[in-house]
Amino acid sequence: MKIHGIEVKGTNVDPETRCKHYSSEKDIIAIKFPCCQTYYPCFQCHKEGADHPALAWKKEQWHEKAILCGKCGAELTIIEYMGCNARCPKCEASFNPGCRNHYHLYFEN
């Protein structure tokens, strides 16, 4: 599905990046995976849709834009996303604060 002109792959993706696995009001980000440079709403969508294992972003890559706000279409760097207190710095939409529990799946520690 194209969201703000950007392709987001996954299962049952809605116009704000929610998916089959995460569909609360605040589940409005997609993450670009470094292994395929493709946005997915979550690690489970990547596991179901990609033909390869997911890789995490290395710390030296955290300056790259890899987070898509499903509300306004802003692309954030990983550093911006980690420092935004679960709120889009561009449109102020609230992100799910529980996503930080999965950082280890997306971002190298």
Secondary structure, 3 states (H helix, E strand, C coil): CEECCEEECCCCCCCCCCCCCCCCCCCCEEEEECCCCEEECCHHHHHHHCCCCCCCECHHHCCCEEEEECCCCCEEEHHHHHCCCCECCCCCCECCHHHHHHHHHHECC
